[in-house]
Amino acid sequence: MTMATPEGKIKTALDRMLKAERVWFYPPQAGPFGSAGIPDRVAVVEGLFLGIECKADATKKPTALQIKCMADIEAAGGKCFVVYDKATIEQVREWIHACRRVREGRGPQTE
């Protein structure tokens, strides 16, 4: 039986949340056939591009290349998050809900 890495556990928890929220997402190809710096998960929420970088815990920081890629995504109108625990995954869920409220014309703060 293989044990999931700490980062792998975060990815699994994130994937479960995204599926529960019915968000289209995928994990980009890593390694020699992928592009360096791309977030661990990319998604589309209400027509907005979302990049999510997963880390094992709060002490792990994105690399310079990851930071640049996330800045480029946000400069192009997308949104990026770094997640490393339940609370940071919940921030992504809250952003998803806010996007849906805006799309439905209920504003970012109202339920």
KADAFEN-V27465 format. One record per residue. N is the residue number from 1. OMEGA is omega in whole degrees, 0 to 359 (* if undefined). D_FIRST is the distance of its C-alpha to the first C-alpha in Angstrom with 1 decimal. Layout:
n: <N,N>
omega: <OMEGA,OMEGA>
d_first: <D_FIRST,D_FIRST>
This chain:
n: <1,2,3,4,5,6,7,8,9,10,11,12,13,14,15,16,17,18,19,20,21,22,23,24,25,26,27,28,29,30,31,32,33,34,35,36,37,38,39,40,41,42,43,44,45,46,47,48,49,50,51,52,53,54,55,56,57,58,59,60,61,62,63,64,65,66,67,68,69,70,71,72,73,74,75,76,77,78,79,80,81,82,83,84,85,86,87,88,89,90,91,92,93,94,95,96,97,98,99,100,101,102,103,104,105,106,107,108,109,110,111>
omega: <180,178,177,175,176,178,178,178,177,179,179,179,178,180,179,180,181,177,180,180,179,179,174,179,172,175,180,179,175,176,188,182,179,177,181,176,180,179,182,177,171,185,173,180,180,178,180,178,180,174,181,177,181,177,183,179,186,180,180,183,176,177,178,179,178,179,179,181,179,177,178,179,181,177,179,177,178,179,178,175,167,180,180,177,182,183,181,174,178,176,177,179,179,177,178,180,179,178,181,178,179,181,180,178,180,178,185,187,189,177,*>
d_first: <0.0,3.8,6.6,9.7,12.8,15.8,17.6,14.8,15.1,18.8,18.6,16.7,19.3,22.1,21.1,21.2,24.6,26.0,25.1,26.6,29.7,30.0,30.1,29.8,27.4,25.2,23.3,25.6,24.7,23.8,24.7,27.7,28.5,28.4,30.9,30.2,30.5,29.7,27.9,24.2,25.4,28.8,30.4,33.7,35.1,38.6,39.4,38.3,35.8,33.0,30.8,28.0,26.5,23.3,23.0,20.6,23.6,27.4,27.9,26.4,29.2,29.6,30.9,34.6,33.7,31.6,34.5,37.0,35.1,34.8,38.5,39.4,37.6,39.5,42.8,42.4,42.1,38.4,36.4,33.5,31.3,28.9,26.2,24.1,23.9,24.9,28.6,28.6,26.7,29.4,32.0,30.9,31.1,34.6,35.7,34.6,36.7,39.6,39.6,39.8,42.6,44.5,44.1,45.4,48.3,47.4,47.1,44.4,45.0,45.8,43.8>
